[in-house]
């Protein structure tokens, strides 16, 4: 399970980076649903840690590296 989760995080990070490289804003990245194929297993639209919050955290961490 840990390896599967790690792979998911890496894939989403790479997707978000690709969208950033294309000049997309945070809202555009969220609208592109880079986590769509993982949302059934890992996603959440309510609670203390939502999918949108996760995507935002990934986006912001990648922006800081610039």
N, CA, C and O atoms as a Tripos MOL2 file, in Angstrom:
@<TRIPOS>MOLECULE
protein
  264   263    66     0     0
PROTEIN
NO_CHARGES

@<TRIPOS>ATOM
      1 N           0.8060   -1.2020    0.0000 N.3       1 UNK1
      2 CA          0.0000    0.0000    0.0000 C.3       1 UNK1
      3 C           0.8490    1.2670    0.0000 C.2       1 UNK1
      4 O           0.4930    2.2580   -0.6370 O.2       1 UNK1
      5 N           1.9780    1.2330    0.7180 N.am      2 UNK2
      6 CA          2.8410    2.4060    0.7850 C.3       2 UNK2
      7 C           3.4510    2.6920   -0.5900 C.2       2 UNK2
      8 O           3.5130    3.8470   -1.0110 O.2       2 UNK2
      9 N           3.8940    1.6590   -1.2810 N.am      3 UNK3
     10 CA          4.4750    1.8380   -2.6190 C.3       3 UNK3
     11 C           3.4310    2.3760   -3.5910 C.2       3 UNK3
     12 O           3.7360    3.2310   -4.4230 O.2       3 UNK3
     13 N           2.2190    1.8830   -3.4900 N.am      4 UNK4
     14 CA          1.1390    2.3440   -4.3490 C.3       4 UNK4
     15 C           0.8430    3.8210   -4.0940 C.2       4 UNK4
     16 O           0.6470    4.5850   -5.0390 O.2       4 UNK4
     17 N           0.8110    4.2190   -2.8400 N.am      5 UNK5
     18 CA          0.5630    5.6210   -2.4820 C.3       5 UNK5
     19 C           1.7050    6.5000   -2.9950 C.2       5 UNK5
     20 O           1.4660    7.5730   -3.5500 O.2       5 UNK5
     21 N           2.9320    6.0480   -2.8110 N.am      6 UNK6
     22 CA          4.0910    6.8000   -3.2940 C.3       6 UNK6
     23 C           4.0120    6.9940   -4.8020 C.2       6 UNK6
     24 O           4.2510    8.0940   -5.2990 O.2       6 UNK6
     25 N           3.6790    5.9400   -5.5270 N.am      7 UNK7
     26 CA          3.5740    6.0330   -6.9830 C.3       7 UNK7
     27 C           2.5050    7.0410   -7.3830 C.2       7 UNK7
     28 O           2.6910    7.7990   -8.3340 O.2       7 UNK7
     29 N           1.3960    7.0530   -6.6680 N.am      8 UNK8
     30 CA          0.3250    8.0070   -6.9360 C.3       8 UNK8
     31 C           0.8210    9.4300   -6.7420 C.2       8 UNK8
     32 O           0.5650   10.2980   -7.5770 O.2       8 UNK8
     33 N           1.5270    9.6740   -5.6470 N.am      9 UNK9
     34 CA          2.0300   11.0130   -5.3550 C.3       9 UNK9
     35 C           3.0070   11.4690   -6.4420 C.2       9 UNK9
     36 O           2.9490   12.6150   -6.8880 O.2       9 UNK9
     37 N           3.8900   10.5870   -6.8610 N.am     10 UNK10
     38 CA          4.8650   10.9260   -7.9010 C.3      10 UNK10
     39 C           4.1620   11.2360   -9.2250 C.2      10 UNK10
     40 O           4.5090   12.2000   -9.9070 O.2      10 UNK10
     41 N           3.1870   10.4250   -9.5780 N.am     11 UNK11
     42 CA          2.4690   10.6440  -10.8360 C.3      11 UNK11
     43 C           1.7120   11.9750  -10.8210 C.2      11 UNK11
     44 O           1.7240   12.7080  -11.8100 O.2      11 UNK11
     45 N           1.0640   12.2810   -9.7170 N.am     12 UNK12
     46 CA          0.3320   13.5430   -9.6290 C.3      12 UNK12
     47 C           1.3080   14.7160   -9.6290 C.2      12 UNK12
     48 O           1.0490   15.7340  -10.2710 O.2      12 UNK12
     49 N           2.4040   14.5890   -8.9290 N.am     13 UNK13
     50 CA          3.4220   15.6520   -8.9440 C.3      13 UNK13
     51 C           3.8980   15.9190  -10.3680 C.2      13 UNK13
     52 O           4.0140   17.0720  -10.7820 O.2      13 UNK13
     53 N           4.1700   14.8570  -11.1110 N.am     14 UNK14
     54 CA          4.6360   15.0130  -12.4890 C.3      14 UNK14
     55 C           3.5640   15.6570  -13.3660 C.2      14 UNK14
     56 O           3.8810   16.4850  -14.2200 O.2      14 UNK14
     57 N           2.3290   15.2920  -13.1680 N.am     15 UNK15
     58 CA          1.2310   15.8740  -13.9460 C.3      15 UNK15
     59 C           1.0710   17.3560  -13.6290 C.2      15 UNK15
     60 O           0.9090   18.1790  -14.5300 O.2      15 UNK15
     61 N           1.1180   17.6870  -12.3480 N.am     16 UNK16
     62 CA          0.9820   19.0940  -11.9500 C.3      16 UNK16
     63 C           2.1600   19.8980  -12.4980 C.2      16 UNK16
     64 O           1.9740   21.0200  -12.9690 O.2      16 UNK16
     65 N           3.3580   19.3440  -12.4440 N.am     17 UNK17
     66 CA          4.5240   20.0420  -12.9920 C.3      17 UNK17
     67 C           4.3560   20.3010  -14.4810 C.2      17 UNK17
     68 O           4.6890   21.3830  -14.9640 O.2      17 UNK17
     69 N           3.8480   19.3310  -15.2010 N.am     18 UNK18
     70 CA          3.6060   19.4910  -16.6320 C.3      18 UNK18
     71 C           2.6110   20.6260  -16.8950 C.2      18 UNK18
     72 O           2.7960   21.4220  -17.8150 O.2      18 UNK18
     73 N           1.5630   20.6910  -16.0850 N.am     19 UNK19
     74 CA          0.5640   21.7450  -16.2440 C.3      19 UNK19
     75 C           1.1420   23.1170  -15.8960 C.2      19 UNK19
     76 O           0.8220   24.1100  -16.5490 O.2      19 UNK19
     77 N           1.9840   23.1720  -14.8770 N.am     20 UNK20
     78 CA          2.6670   24.4200  -14.5210 C.3      20 UNK20
     79 C           3.5710   24.8570  -15.6730 C.2      20 UNK20
     80 O           3.6130   26.0330  -16.0350 O.2      20 UNK20
     81 N           4.2880   23.8990  -16.2370 N.am     21 UNK21
     82 CA          5.1780   24.2070  -17.3610 C.3      21 UNK21
     83 C           4.4130   24.7590  -18.5620 C.2      21 UNK21
     84 O           4.9760   25.4830  -19.3840 O.2      21 UNK21
     85 N           3.1370   24.4170  -18.6600 N.am     22 UNK22
     86 CA          2.2910   24.9320  -19.7350 C.3      22 UNK22
     87 C           1.6920   26.2920  -19.3880 C.2      22 UNK22
     88 O           0.9340   26.8640  -20.1710 O.2      22 UNK22
     89 N           2.0400   26.8070  -18.2020 N.am     23 UNK23
     90 CA          1.6010   28.1390  -17.8070 C.3      23 UNK23
     91 C           0.2550   28.1980  -17.1140 C.2      23 UNK23
     92 O          -0.3350   29.2740  -17.0120 O.2      23 UNK23
     93 N          -0.2440   27.0740  -16.6360 N.am     24 UNK24
     94 CA         -1.5560   27.0520  -15.9960 C.3      24 UNK24
     95 C          -1.5010   27.5960  -14.5700 C.2      24 UNK24
     96 O          -0.5270   27.4010  -13.8420 O.2      24 UNK24
     97 N          -2.5780   28.2830  -14.1980 N.am     25 UNK25
     98 CA         -2.7370   28.7740  -12.8320 C.3      25 UNK25
     99 C          -3.1960   27.6250  -11.9340 C.2      25 UNK25
    100 O          -3.5140   26.5360  -12.4130 O.2      25 UNK25
    101 N          -3.2230   27.8840  -10.6350 N.am     26 UNK26
    102 CA         -3.7040   26.8780   -9.6880 C.3      26 UNK26
    103 C          -5.1290   26.4560  -10.0230 C.2      26 UNK26
    104 O          -5.4350   25.2640  -10.0310 O.2      26 UNK26
    105 N          -5.9900   27.4070  -10.2950 N.am     27 UNK27
    106 CA         -7.3860   27.0700  -10.6100 C.3      27 UNK27
    107 C          -7.4880   26.2400  -11.8840 C.2      27 UNK27
    108 O          -8.3120   25.3290  -11.9690 O.2      27 UNK27
    109 N          -6.6610   26.5470  -12.8650 N.am     28 UNK28
    110 CA         -6.6640   25.7640  -14.1060 C.3      28 UNK28
    111 C          -6.1570   24.3490  -13.8570 C.2      28 UNK28
    112 O          -6.6740   23.3890  -14.4270 O.2      28 UNK28
    113 N          -5.1490   24.2250  -13.0080 N.am     29 UNK29
    114 CA         -4.6230   22.8990  -12.6710 C.3      29 UNK29
    115 C          -5.7020   22.0840  -11.9620 C.2      29 UNK29
    116 O          -5.9090   20.9160  -12.2940 O.2      29 UNK29
    117 N          -6.3820   22.6780  -11.0010 N.am     30 UNK30
    118 CA         -7.4630   21.9700  -10.3110 C.3      30 UNK30
    119 C          -8.5470   21.5460  -11.2940 C.2      30 UNK30
    120 O          -9.0670   20.4340  -11.2030 O.2      30 UNK30
    121 N          -8.8890   22.4220  -12.2300 N.am     31 UNK31
    122 CA         -9.9250   22.1220  -13.2180 C.3      31 UNK31
    123 C          -9.5030   21.0070  -14.1710 C.2      31 UNK31
    124 O         -10.3540   20.3300  -14.7470 O.2      31 UNK31
    125 N          -8.2060   20.8130  -14.3400 N.am     32 UNK32
    126 CA         -7.6910   19.7550  -15.2160 C.3      32 UNK32
    127 C          -7.7710   18.3750  -14.5610 C.2      32 UNK32
    128 O          -7.5860   17.3620  -15.2350 O.2      32 UNK32
    129 N          -8.0410   18.3240  -13.2700 N.am     33 UNK33
    130 CA         -8.1980   17.0790  -12.5050 C.3      33 UNK33
    131 C          -7.0140   16.1170  -12.6790 C.2      33 UNK33
    132 O          -7.1870   15.0020  -13.1710 O.2      33 UNK33
    133 N          -5.8080   16.5510  -12.2720 N.am     34 UNK34
    134 CA         -4.6390   15.6930  -12.4490 C.3      34 UNK34
    135 C          -4.6620   14.4210  -11.5980 C.2      34 UNK34
    136 O          -3.8370   13.5280  -11.7910 O.2      34 UNK34
    137 N          -5.5940   14.3410  -10.6680 N.am     35 UNK35
    138 CA         -5.6730   13.1620   -9.7940 C.3      35 UNK35
    139 C          -6.8810   12.2710  -10.1050 C.2      35 UNK35
    140 O          -7.1740   11.3460   -9.3480 O.2      35 UNK35
    141 N          -7.5690   12.5360  -11.1890 N.am     36 UNK36
    142 CA         -8.8690   11.9010  -11.4570 C.3      36 UNK36
    143 C          -8.8330   10.3750  -11.3480 C.2      36 UNK36
    144 O          -9.7610    9.7840  -10.7960 O.2      36 UNK36
    145 N          -7.8020    9.7360  -11.8540 N.am     37 UNK37
    146 CA         -7.7840    8.2780  -11.8180 C.3      37 UNK37
    147 C          -7.4250    7.7130  -10.4440 C.2      37 UNK37
    148 O          -7.4590    6.4970  -10.2530 O.2      37 UNK37
    149 N          -7.0840    8.5690   -9.4910 N.am     38 UNK38
    150 CA         -6.7870    8.1300   -8.1280 C.3      38 UNK38
    151 C          -7.8600    8.5740   -7.1340 C.2      38 UNK38
    152 O          -7.8430    8.1550   -5.9760 O.2      38 UNK38
    153 N          -8.7810    9.4090   -7.5750 N.am     39 UNK39
    154 CA         -9.7710    9.9790   -6.6560 C.3      39 UNK39
    155 C         -10.6610    8.9200   -6.0000 C.2      39 UNK39
    156 O         -11.0670    9.0800   -4.8490 O.2      39 UNK39
    157 N         -10.9600    7.8580   -6.7150 N.am     40 UNK40
    158 CA        -11.7990    6.8140   -6.1350 C.3      40 UNK40
    159 C         -11.1710    6.1470   -4.9310 C.2      40 UNK40
    160 O         -11.8700    5.7480   -3.9990 O.2      40 UNK40
    161 N          -9.8590    6.0240   -4.9450 N.am     41 UNK41
    162 CA         -9.1620    5.3530   -3.8470 C.3      41 UNK41
    163 C          -8.6540    6.3330   -2.7940 C.2      41 UNK41
    164 O          -8.7450    6.0640   -1.5960 O.2      41 UNK41
    165 N          -8.1210    7.4660   -3.2400 N.am     42 UNK42
    166 CA         -7.4630    8.3800   -2.3120 C.3      42 UNK42
    167 C          -8.1590    9.7300   -2.1580 C.2      42 UNK42
    168 O          -7.8550   10.4730   -1.2250 O.2      42 UNK42
    169 N          -9.0720   10.0560   -3.0430 N.am     43 UNK43
    170 CA         -9.6600   11.3860   -3.0600 C.3      43 UNK43
    171 C         -10.7220   11.6160   -2.0000 C.2      43 UNK43
    172 O         -11.2940   10.6760   -1.4480 O.2      43 UNK43
    173 N         -10.9710   12.8990   -1.7300 N.am     44 UNK44
    174 CA        -11.9980   13.2930   -0.7800 C.3      44 UNK44
    175 C         -12.4560   14.7080   -1.1140 C.2      44 UNK44
    176 O         -11.6420   15.5790   -1.4200 O.2      44 UNK44
    177 N         -13.7580   14.9250   -1.0520 N.am     45 UNK45
    178 CA        -14.2690   16.2770   -1.2790 C.3      45 UNK45
    179 C         -14.7050   16.9490    0.0240 C.2      45 UNK45
    180 O         -15.0960   18.1160    0.0260 O.2      45 UNK45
    181 N         -14.6360   16.2060    1.1280 N.am     46 UNK46
    182 CA        -14.9610   16.7610    2.4380 C.3      46 UNK46
    183 C         -13.9180   16.3180    3.4450 C.2      46 UNK46
    184 O         -13.1110   15.4300    3.1710 O.2      46 UNK46
    185 N         -13.9420   16.9360    4.5980 N.am     47 UNK47
    186 CA        -13.0320   16.5480    5.6650 C.3      47 UNK47
    187 C         -11.8350   17.4720    5.7820 C.2      47 UNK47
    188 O         -11.7550   18.4950    5.1010 O.2      47 UNK47
    189 N         -10.9090   17.1030    6.6490 N.am     48 UNK48
    190 CA         -9.7760   17.9790    6.9310 C.3      48 UNK48
    191 C          -8.7260   18.0280    5.8220 C.2      48 UNK48
    192 O          -7.9110   18.9500    5.8030 O.2      48 UNK48
    193 N          -8.7210   17.0690    4.9040 N.am     49 UNK49
    194 CA         -7.7140   17.0320    3.8370 C.3      49 UNK49
    195 C          -8.3910   16.5690    2.5580 C.2      49 UNK49
    196 O          -8.5910   15.3720    2.3510 O.2      49 UNK49
    197 N          -8.7430   17.5200    1.7020 N.am     50 UNK50
    198 CA         -9.4610   17.2010    0.4720 C.3      50 UNK50
    199 C          -8.4940   17.0600   -0.7090 C.2      50 UNK50
    200 O          -7.3200   17.4160   -0.6160 O.2      50 UNK50
    201 N          -9.0040   16.5450   -1.7900 N.am     51 UNK51
    202 CA         -8.2130   16.4130   -3.0020 C.3      51 UNK51
    203 C          -7.7540   17.7850   -3.4880 C.2      51 UNK51
    204 O          -6.6030   17.9400   -3.8950 O.2      51 UNK51
    205 N          -8.6320   18.7750   -3.4520 N.am     52 UNK52
    206 CA         -8.2540   20.1360   -3.8560 C.3      52 UNK52
    207 C          -7.1040   20.6730   -2.9950 C.2      52 UNK52
    208 O          -6.1950   21.3300   -3.5030 O.2      52 UNK52
    209 N          -7.1540   20.3920   -1.7120 N.am     53 UNK53
    210 CA         -6.0840   20.8440   -0.8200 C.3      53 UNK53
    211 C          -4.7710   20.1550   -1.1720 C.2      53 UNK53
    212 O          -3.7090   20.7770   -1.1400 O.2      53 UNK53
    213 N          -4.8470   18.8770   -1.5040 N.am     54 UNK54
    214 CA         -3.6540   18.1240   -1.8900 C.3      54 UNK54
    215 C          -3.0540   18.7040   -3.1720 C.2      54 UNK54
    216 O          -1.8470   18.9340   -3.2490 O.2      54 UNK54
    217 N          -3.9050   18.9400   -4.1800 N.am     55 UNK55
    218 CA         -3.4260   19.5000   -5.4450 C.3      55 UNK55
    219 C          -2.8110   20.8750   -5.2140 C.2      55 UNK55
    220 O          -1.7770   21.2010   -5.7970 O.2      55 UNK55
    221 N          -3.4420   21.6770   -4.3690 N.am     56 UNK56
    222 CA         -2.9060   22.9980   -4.0600 C.3      56 UNK56
    223 C          -1.5440   22.8950   -3.3810 C.2      56 UNK56
    224 O          -0.6420   23.6720   -3.6960 O.2      56 UNK56
    225 N          -1.3790   21.9580   -2.4630 N.am     57 UNK57
    226 CA         -0.1030   21.7770   -1.7780 C.3      57 UNK57
    227 C           0.9900   21.3670   -2.7650 C.2      57 UNK57
    228 O           2.1120   21.8690   -2.7000 O.2      57 UNK57
    229 N           0.6600   20.4590   -3.6730 N.am     58 UNK58
    230 CA          1.6230   20.0350   -4.6880 C.3      58 UNK58
    231 C           1.9930   21.2250   -5.5690 C.2      58 UNK58
    232 O           3.1730   21.4750   -5.8190 O.2      58 UNK58
    233 N           0.9950   21.9500   -6.0310 N.am     59 UNK59
    234 CA          1.2040   23.1080   -6.9020 C.3      59 UNK59
    235 C           2.1240   24.1220   -6.2180 C.2      59 UNK59
    236 O           3.1090   24.5720   -6.8030 O.2      59 UNK59
    237 N           1.7980   24.4690   -4.9910 N.am     60 UNK60
    238 CA          2.5810   25.4900   -4.2800 C.3      60 UNK60
    239 C           4.0100   25.0160   -4.0100 C.2      60 UNK60
    240 O           4.9450   25.8110   -4.0990 O.2      60 UNK60
    241 N           4.1920   23.7470   -3.6840 N.am     61 UNK61
    242 CA          5.5480   23.2520   -3.4280 C.3      61 UNK61
    243 C           6.3830   23.2800   -4.7060 C.2      61 UNK61
    244 O           7.5840   23.5480   -4.6570 O.2      61 UNK61
    245 N           5.7600   23.0080   -5.8370 N.am     62 UNK62
    246 CA          6.4840   23.0550   -7.1050 C.3      62 UNK62
    247 C           6.7770   24.5020   -7.5170 C.2      62 UNK62
    248 O           7.8160   24.7710   -8.1210 O.2      62 UNK62
    249 N           5.8910   25.4200   -7.2030 N.am     63 UNK63
    250 CA          6.0990   26.8380   -7.5020 C.3      63 UNK63
    251 C           7.2660   27.3930   -6.6900 C.2      63 UNK63
    252 O           8.0140   28.2450   -7.1720 O.2      63 UNK63
    253 N           7.4200   26.9140   -5.4670 N.am     64 UNK64
    254 CA          8.5010   27.3900   -4.5870 C.3      64 UNK64
    255 C           9.8620   26.9950   -5.1120 C.2      64 UNK64
    256 O          10.8560   27.6540   -4.8060 O.2      64 UNK64
    257 N           9.9290   25.9340   -5.8950 N.am     65 UNK65
    258 CA         11.2050   25.4480   -6.4170 C.3      65 UNK65
    259 C          11.7300   26.2830   -7.5730 C.2      65 UNK65
    260 O          12.8740   26.1090   -7.9940 O.2      65 UNK65
    261 N          10.9040   27.1900   -8.0920 N.am     66 UNK66
    262 CA         11.3260   28.0280   -9.2240 C.3      66 UNK66
    263 C          12.3100   29.0740   -8.7990 C.2      66 UNK66
    264 O          12.7680   29.8630   -9.6260 O.2      66 UNK66
@<TRIPOS>BOND
     1     1     2 1
     2     2     3 1
     3     3     4 2
     4     3     5 am
     5     5     6 1
     6     6     7 1
     7     7     8 2
     8     7     9 am
     9     9    10 1
    10    10    11 1
    11    11    12 2
    12    11    13 am
    13    13    14 1
    14    14    15 1
    15    15    16 2
    16    15    17 am
    17    17    18 1
    18    18    19 1
    19    19    20 2
    20    19    21 am
    21    21    22 1
    22    22    23 1
    23    23    24 2
    24    23    25 am
    25    25    26 1
    26    26    27 1
    27    27    28 2
    28    27    29 am
    29    29    30 1
    30    30    31 1
    31    31    32 2
    32    31    33 am
    33    33    34 1
    34    34    35 1
    35    35    36 2
    36    35    37 am
    37    37    38 1
    38    38    39 1
    39    39    40 2
    40    39    41 am
    41    41    42 1
    42    42    43 1
    43    43    44 2
    44    43    45 am
    45    45    46 1
    46    46    47 1
    47    47    48 2
    48    47    49 am
    49    49    50 1
    50    50    51 1
    51    51    52 2
    52    51    53 am
    53    53    54 1
    54    54    55 1
    55    55    56 2
    56    55    57 am
    57    57    58 1
    58    58    59 1
    59    59    60 2
    60    59    61 am
    61    61    62 1
    62    62    63 1
    63    63    64 2
    64    63    65 am
    65    65    66 1
    66    66    67 1
    67    67    68 2
    68    67    69 am
    69    69    70 1
    70    70    71 1
    71    71    72 2
    72    71    73 am
    73    73    74 1
    74    74    75 1
    75    75    76 2
    76    75    77 am
    77    77    78 1
    78    78    79 1
    79    79    80 2
    80    79    81 am
    81    81    82 1
    82    82    83 1
    83    83    84 2
    84    83    85 am
    85    85    86 1
    86    86    87 1
    87    87    88 2
    88    87    89 am
    89    89    90 1
    90    90    91 1
    91    91    92 2
    92    91    93 am
    93    93    94 1
    94    94    95 1
    95    95    96 2
    96    95    97 am
    97    97    98 1
    98    98    99 1
    99    99   100 2
   100    99   101 am
   101   101   102 1
   102   102   103 1
   103   103   104 2
   104   103   105 am
   105   105   106 1
   106   106   107 1
   107   107   108 2
   108   107   109 am
   109   109   110 1
   110   110   111 1
   111   111   112 2
   112   111   113 am
   113   113   114 1
   114   114   115 1
   115   115   116 2
   116   115   117 am
   117   117   118 1
   118   118   119 1
   119   119   120 2
   120   119   121 am
   121   121   122 1
   122   122   123 1
   123   123   124 2
   124   123   125 am
   125   125   126 1
   126   126   127 1
   127   127   128 2
   128   127   129 am
   129   129   130 1
   130   130   131 1
   131   131   132 2
   132   131   133 am
   133   133   134 1
   134   134   135 1
   135   135   136 2
   136   135   137 am
   137   137   138 1
   138   138   139 1
   139   139   140 2
   140   139   141 am
   141   141   142 1
   142   142   143 1
   143   143   144 2
   144   143   145 am
   145   145   146 1
   146   146   147 1
   147   147   148 2
   148   147   149 am
   149   149   150 1
   150   150   151 1
   151   151   152 2
   152   151   153 am
   153   153   154 1
   154   154   155 1
   155   155   156 2
   156   155   157 am
   157   157   158 1
   158   158   159 1
   159   159   160 2
   160   159   161 am
   161   161   162 1
   162   162   163 1
   163   163   164 2
   164   163   165 am
   165   165   166 1
   166   166   167 1
   167   167   168 2
   168   167   169 am
   169   169   170 1
   170   170   171 1
   171   171   172 2
   172   171   173 am
   173   173   174 1
   174   174   175 1
   175   175   176 2
   176   175   177 am
   177   177   178 1
   178   178   179 1
   179   179   180 2
   180   179   181 am
   181   181   182 1
   182   182   183 1
   183   183   184 2
   184   183   185 am
   185   185   186 1
   186   186   187 1
   187   187   188 2
   188   187   189 am
   189   189   190 1
   190   190   191 1
   191   191   192 2
   192   191   193 am
   193   193   194 1
   194   194   195 1
   195   195   196 2
   196   195   197 am
   197   197   198 1
   198   198   199 1
   199   199   200 2
   200   199   201 am
   201   201   202 1
   202   202   203 1
   203   203   204 2
   204   203   205 am
   205   205   206 1
   206   206   207 1
   207   207   208 2
   208   207   209 am
   209   209   210 1
   210   210   211 1
   211   211   212 2
   212   211   213 am
   213   213   214 1
   214   214   215 1
   215   215   216 2
   216   215   217 am
   217   217   218 1
   218   218   219 1
   219   219   220 2
   220   219   221 am
   221   221   222 1
   222   222   223 1
   223   223   224 2
   224   223   225 am
   225   225   226 1
   226   226   227 1
   227   227   228 2
   228   227   229 am
   229   229   230 1
   230   230   231 1
   231   231   232 2
   232   231   233 am
   233   233   234 1
   234   234   235 1
   235   235   236 2
   236   235   237 am
   237   237   238 1
   238   238   239 1
   239   239   240 2
   240   239   241 am
   241   241   242 1
   242   242   243 1
   243   243   244 2
   244   243   245 am
   245   245   246 1
   246   246   247 1
   247   247   248 2
   248   247   249 am
   249   249   250 1
   250   250   251 1
   251   251   252 2
   252   251   253 am
   253   253   254 1
   254   254   255 1
   255   255   256 2
   256   255   257 am
   257   257   258 1
   258   258   259 1
   259   259   260 2
   260   259   261 am
   261   261   262 1
   262   262   263 1
   263   263   264 2
@<TRIPOS>SUBSTRUCTURE
     1 UNK1         2 RESIDUE 1 A UNK
     2 UNK2         6 RESIDUE 1 A UNK
     3 UNK3        10 RESIDUE 1 A UNK
     4 UNK4        14 RESIDUE 1 A UNK
     5 UNK5        18 RESIDUE 1 A UNK
     6 UNK6        22 RESIDUE 1 A UNK
     7 UNK7        26 RESIDUE 1 A UNK
     8 UNK8        30 RESIDUE 1 A UNK
     9 UNK9        34 RESIDUE 1 A UNK
    10 UNK10       38 RESIDUE 1 A UNK
    11 UNK11       42 RESIDUE 1 A UNK
    12 UNK12       46 RESIDUE 1 A UNK
    13 UNK13       50 RESIDUE 1 A UNK
    14 UNK14       54 RESIDUE 1 A UNK
    15 UNK15       58 RESIDUE 1 A UNK
    16 UNK16       62 RESIDUE 1 A UNK
    17 UNK17       66 RESIDUE 1 A UNK
    18 UNK18       70 RESIDUE 1 A UNK
    19 UNK19       74 RESIDUE 1 A UNK
    20 UNK20       78 RESIDUE 1 A UNK
    21 UNK21       82 RESIDUE 1 A UNK
    22 UNK22       86 RESIDUE 1 A UNK
    23 UNK23       90 RESIDUE 1 A UNK
    24 UNK24       94 RESIDUE 1 A UNK
    25 UNK25       98 RESIDUE 1 A UNK
    26 UNK26      102 RESIDUE 1 A UNK
    27 UNK27      106 RESIDUE 1 A UNK
    28 UNK28      110 RESIDUE 1 A UNK
    29 UNK29      114 RESIDUE 1 A UNK
    30 UNK30      118 RESIDUE 1 A UNK
    31 UNK31      122 RESIDUE 1 A UNK
    32 UNK32      126 RESIDUE 1 A UNK
    33 UNK33      130 RESIDUE 1 A UNK
    34 UNK34      134 RESIDUE 1 A UNK
    35 UNK35      138 RESIDUE 1 A UNK
    36 UNK36      142 RESIDUE 1 A UNK
    37 UNK37      146 RESIDUE 1 A UNK
    38 UNK38      150 RESIDUE 1 A UNK
    39 UNK39      154 RESIDUE 1 A UNK
    40 UNK40      158 RESIDUE 1 A UNK
    41 UNK41      162 RESIDUE 1 A UNK
    42 UNK42      166 RESIDUE 1 A UNK
    43 UNK43      170 RESIDUE 1 A UNK
    44 UNK44      174 RESIDUE 1 A UNK
    45 UNK45      178 RESIDUE 1 A UNK
    46 UNK46      182 RESIDUE 1 A UNK
    47 UNK47      186 RESIDUE 1 A UNK
    48 UNK48      190 RESIDUE 1 A UNK
    49 UNK49      194 RESIDUE 1 A UNK
    50 UNK50      198 RESIDUE 1 A UNK
    51 UNK51      202 RESIDUE 1 A UNK
    52 UNK52      206 RESIDUE 1 A UNK
    53 UNK53      210 RESIDUE 1 A UNK
    54 UNK54      214 RESIDUE 1 A UNK
    55 UNK55      218 RESIDUE 1 A UNK
    56 UNK56      222 RESIDUE 1 A UNK
    57 UNK57      226 RESIDUE 1 A UNK
    58 UNK58      230 RESIDUE 1 A UNK
    59 UNK59      234 RESIDUE 1 A UNK
    60 UNK60      238 RESIDUE 1 A UNK
    61 UNK61      242 RESIDUE 1 A UNK
    62 UNK62      246 RESIDUE 1 A UNK
    63 UNK63      250 RESIDUE 1 A UNK
    64 UNK64      254 RESIDUE 1 A UNK
    65 UNK65      258 RESIDUE 1 A UNK
    66 UNK66      262 RESIDUE 1 A UNK
